[in-house]
């Protein structure tokens, strides 16, 4: 994985997933978590989803708990509708984590205002056409 970009890592994870090689996808997501800490939230999502898909429910719950404890949170929709997480639906531990996740999301949304910049292709560059 030397000199691998996040985009390349993500693409390889997706390929492993498509090939149903969940173990390799999980290994890559775990290695990537250390290499790309700024992308930890998405890599943790992959990790707990892949653990759940593999039937490793304790590991899935532990990764989700750690992610939430570290300040990450996820859309309720994705946690409820992801096919990989269906096995966790109704599990009391998962339901508890959803409450914690929802609280973290509400806290962040009340105290932080995300700012996204959408740039048309070829615009908004230094010395280039205006936005």
GULUMSE-373846 format. One line per 4 residues: number of its first residue (from 1); for each residue x, y, z of N, C-alpha, C, CB. Coordinates in steps of 0.05 Angstrom, whole numbers, plus 5000, padded with zeros to 4 digits. Glycine has a CB too. Example, Ala and Ser with C-alpha at 12.3 -4.5 7.8 and 13.67 -1.06 7.14 Angstrom:
1> 5264 4886 5156 5246 4910 5156 5264 4934 5156 5226 4911 5181; 5257 4955 5142 5273 4979 5143 5258 5001 5157 5282 4988 5114
***
This chain:
1> 5016 4976 5000 5000 5000 5000 5017 5025 5000 4982 5000 5024; 5042 5022 4995 5060 5045 4994 5051 5063 4971 5090 5037 4991; 5050 5089 4976 5043 5110 4956 5015 5106 4945 5063 5109 4934; 4998 5093 4958 4970 5089 4950 4954 5114 4959 4957 5063 4962
5> 4939 5126 4940 4923 5149 4947 4897 5139 4960 4917 5167 4922; 4882 5157 4973 4857 5149 4985 4837 5140 4963 4845 5171 5001; 4838 5154 4941 4820 5147 4919 4826 5119 4909 4823 5168 4896; 4851 5112 4906 4858 5085 4897 4850 5064 4918 4889 5083 4892
9> 4855 5070 4943 4847 5052 4965 4816 5047 4964 4855 5062 4992; 4801 5069 4961 4772 5067 4961 4763 5051 4937 4760 5095 4960; 4775 5056 4914 4768 5041 4890 4773 5011 4894 4783 5052 4866; 4796 5004 4906 4802 4976 4911 4783 4963 4931 4831 4973 4921
13> 4775 4978 4952 4755 4968 4970 4729 4962 4956 4750 4988 4993; 4720 4981 4939 4696 4977 4924 4698 4952 4906 4690 5001 4907; 4721 4948 4894 4724 4924 4877 4722 4899 4893 4751 4926 4862; 4736 4898 4916 4734 4875 4934 4705 4870 4942 4752 4879 4959
17> 4691 4891 4948 4663 4888 4956 4646 4877 4933 4651 4916 4965; 4650 4887 4909 4636 4878 4886 4641 4848 4881 4643 4894 4861; 4666 4840 4886 4675 4812 4883 4667 4795 4907 4705 4810 4879; 4653 4807 4927 4645 4794 4951 4669 4782 4967 4626 4771 4945
21> 4692 4796 4964 4716 4789 4979 4716 4809 5003 4742 4791 4962; 4697 4804 5022 4693 4822 5044 4717 4823 5063 4669 4815 5059; 4731 4801 5066 4754 4800 5083 4776 4818 5073 4765 4771 5085; 4782 4817 5047 4802 4835 5036 4794 4864 5037 4808 4827 5007
25> 4768 4870 5033 4758 4897 5035 4762 4907 5063 4729 4899 5027; 4756 4890 5083 4759 4898 5111 4788 4902 5118 4747 4876 5129; 4806 4885 5109 4834 4889 5114 4844 4915 5103 4851 4865 5102; 4835 4922 5079 4843 4947 5066 4832 4971 5081 4834 4947 5037
29> 4807 4969 5089 4795 4991 5105 4809 4995 5131 4765 4986 5110; 4817 4974 5144 4831 4975 5169 4859 4988 5166 4834 4948 5182; 4873 4979 5145 4900 4991 5139 4896 5020 5132 4914 4975 5117; 4876 5026 5116 4871 5053 5107 4864 5072 5130 4849 5054 5087
33> 4852 5061 5151 4844 5077 5174 4869 5090 5187 4830 5060 5195; 4891 5076 5187 4916 5087 5198 4930 5105 5178 4935 5064 5206; 4928 5099 5153 4942 5116 5132 4927 5142 5126 4945 5100 5107; 4901 5141 5128 4885 5164 5121 4866 5172 5143 4869 5158 5095
37> 4877 5182 5166 4860 5188 5189 4839 5209 5183 4877 5197 5212; 4844 5227 5164 4824 5247 5157 4799 5235 5143 4836 5268 5138; 4801 5211 5134 4779 5196 5122 4769 5174 5140 4788 5185 5095; 4774 5177 5166 4767 5157 5185 4737 5151 5187 4777 5165 5212
41> 4721 5171 5184 4692 5167 5187 4682 5148 5166 4677 5194 5185; 4690 5152 5141 4680 5134 5119 4693 5107 5121 4686 5147 5092; 4718 5106 5129 4732 5080 5132 4720 5064 5155 4762 5084 5136; 4712 5078 5176 4699 5064 5199 4672 5053 5189 4696 5083 5223
45> 4658 5069 5173 4632 5059 5162 4637 5033 5147 4619 5080 5144; 4657 5033 5130 4664 5008 5115 4670 4986 5135 4688 5013 5096; 4686 4992 5155 4694 4971 5174 4670 4959 5189 4714 4983 5194; 4653 4975 5200 4631 4963 5215 4611 4950 5197 4617 4984 5233
49> 4608 4960 5173 4590 4948 5154 4601 4921 5144 4585 4966 5129; 4626 4920 5139 4638 4894 5130 4638 4873 5152 4667 4899 5121; 4644 4882 5177 4642 4863 5199 4613 4852 5201 4650 4877 5226; 4594 4869 5199 4566 4860 5200 4559 4841 5178 4546 4884 5200
53> 4568 4847 5154 4563 4830 5131 4576 4803 5135 4574 4844 5105; 4599 4802 5148 4613 4777 5153 4601 4762 5177 4642 4782 5158; 4581 4774 5190 4569 4761 5214 4584 4766 5239 4566 4731 5209; 4603 4784 5238 4620 4790 5262 4607 4814 5276 4650 4797 5253
57> 4585 4808 5290 4568 4829 5301 4582 4844 5324 4542 4817 5311; 4596 4829 5341 4610 4842 5363 4631 4862 5353 4624 4822 5382; 4645 4854 5332 4665 4872 5320 4652 4896 5307 4682 4857 5300; 4630 4891 5293 4615 4913 5280 4606 4934 5301 4591 4903 5265
61> 4595 4924 5322 4585 4942 5344 4608 4957 5357 4569 4927 5365; 4631 4944 5361 4654 4956 5373 4665 4979 5355 4676 4935 5378; 4667 4974 5329 4677 4995 5311 4658 5018 5311 4681 4983 5282; 4632 5013 5309 4612 5035 5310 4614 5051 5336 4584 5024 5306
65> 4616 5037 5358 4619 5050 5384 4643 5068 5385 4620 5029 5407; 4666 5057 5376 4691 5073 5376 4689 5097 5358 4714 5055 5366; 4676 5094 5335 4672 5117 5316 4655 5139 5329 4659 5107 5290; 4633 5131 5342 4616 5150 5355 4631 5164 5378 4590 5137 5365
69> 4645 5148 5394 4660 5159 5416 4681 5179 5406 4674 5137 5432; 4692 5175 5382 4712 5193 5371 4700 5218 5358 4729 5178 5350; 4673 5219 5358 4660 5243 5347 4648 5240 5320 4680 5265 5346; 4649 5216 5308 4636 5212 5282 4607 5206 5287 4650 5188 5267
73> 4591 5211 5267 4563 5204 5267 4554 5199 5238 4545 5225 5281; 4533 5184 5236 4524 5175 5209 4494 5181 5206 4530 5145 5206; 4486 5183 5182 4458 5188 5176 4441 5164 5186 4454 5191 5145; 4419 5171 5199 4401 5150 5209 4391 5133 5185 4377 5162 5224
77> 4387 5146 5162 4377 5132 5139 4397 5110 5130 4373 5151 5115; 4422 5117 5129 4442 5097 5120 4445 5075 5141 4469 5111 5115; 4443 5081 5167 4446 5061 5187 4421 5042 5187 4449 5073 5215; 4399 5053 5179 4374 5036 5179 4370 5021 5152 4350 5054 5183
81> 4380 5033 5131 4373 5021 5104 4396 5006 5091 4364 5042 5086; 4420 5008 5101 4443 4994 5089 4438 4964 5090 4469 5001 5103; 4439 4950 5067 4435 4921 5067 4456 4907 5085 4438 4910 5039; 4480 4918 5087 4500 4906 5104 4493 4907 5134 4527 4920 5100
85> 4477 4926 5142 4471 4930 5170 4444 4918 5178 4471 4959 5177; 4430 4905 5159 4404 4893 5165 4405 4873 5188 4392 4880 5141; 4427 4859 5190 4430 4838 5211 4431 4851 5239 4456 4822 5206; 4437 4876 5240 4439 4890 5267 4412 4903 5275 4460 4911 5266
89> 4394 4906 5256 4369 4920 5263 4354 4905 5285 4351 4922 5237; 4346 4920 5305 4331 4908 5327 4349 4898 5350 4314 4886 5317; 4375 4895 5345 4393 4887 5366 4394 4909 5386 4422 4880 5355; 4388 4904 5412 4387 4926 5432 4413 4942 5433 4381 4914 5459
93> 4436 4929 5429 4461 4944 5430 4463 4963 5406 4486 4925 5430; 4455 4954 5383 4455 4971 5360 4435 4994 5363 4448 4955 5334; 4412 4988 5374 4392 5009 5379 4402 5030 5398 4366 4997 5389; 4417 5022 5418 4430 5041 5437 4450 5059 5423 4444 5026 5460
97> 4466 5046 5405 4485 5062 5390 4472 5082 5371 4503 5043 5373; 4449 5074 5360 4434 5093 5343 4425 5118 5359 4410 5079 5331; 4418 5113 5384 4410 5136 5401 4434 5154 5406 4399 5126 5429; 4457 5142 5412 4482 5158 5415 4489 5172 5389 4505 5140 5424
101> 4487 5158 5367 4493 5170 5341 4475 5194 5336 4490 5149 5319; 4449 5191 5341 4430 5212 5336 4436 5237 5353 4401 5202 5341; 4443 5232 5378 4450 5254 5397 4475 5269 5387 4455 5243 5425; 4495 5254 5377 4519 5266 5367 4513 5283 5342 4541 5245 5360
105> 4496 5273 5325 4488 5287 5301 4474 5313 5308 4471 5270 5282; 4455 5311 5326 4440 5335 5334 4458 5356 5347 4417 5327 5354; 4476 5347 5363 4495 5366 5376 4512 5380 5355 4514 5351 5396; 4523 5365 5336 4540 5378 5315 4523 5396 5298 4553 5356 5298
109> 4499 5388 5291 4483 5405 5273 4474 5430 5287 4459 5389 5263; 4471 5429 5313 4463 5453 5328 4486 5472 5333 4451 5445 5355; 4511 5461 5334 4534 5478 5341 4553 5483 5318 4548 5465 5364; 4550 5469 5296 4568 5473 5274 4552 5477 5248 4588 5449 5271
113> 4563 5493 5231 4550 5498 5206 4568 5489 5184 4542 5528 5202; 4563 5466 5172 4580 5456 5150 4580 5476 5127 4572 5429 5141; 4602 5479 5114 4604 5497 5092 4616 5481 5068 4622 5521 5098; 4600 5479 5048 4609 5465 5024 4610 5484 5001 4590 5441 5017
117> 4630 5482 4985 4633 5498 4961 4630 5481 4937 4660 5513 4961; 4611 5488 4920 4607 5473 4895 4619 5490 4873 4576 5468 4890; 4637 5479 4858 4650 5493 4837 4645 5481 4810 4681 5495 4842; 4634 5496 4792 4631 5485 4765 4658 5478 4753 4616 5506 4747
121> 4659 5457 4737 4684 5448 4724 4697 5471 4710 4678 5425 4705; 4723 5475 4715 4739 5495 4702 4735 5523 4712 4732 5495 4673; 4721 5527 4734 4716 5553 4745 4728 5555 4773 4685 5559 4746; 4729 5579 4783 4737 5585 4811 4767 5577 4816 4720 5569 4830
125> 4783 5577 4795 4811 5571 4798 4826 5598 4797 4821 5552 4776; 4849 5599 4811 4865 5623 4811 4873 5630 4782 4891 5618 4828; 4866 5654 4774 4872 5664 4747 4853 5654 4726 4900 5656 4740; 4833 5638 4733 4815 5627 4714 4788 5642 4713 4809 5598 4720
129> 4769 5631 4699 4742 5644 4698 4730 5645 4725 4724 5628 4678; 4713 5665 4729 4699 5668 4754 4679 5646 4759 4686 5696 4755; 4671 5644 4784 4651 5624 4791 4625 5631 4779 4648 5621 4822
***
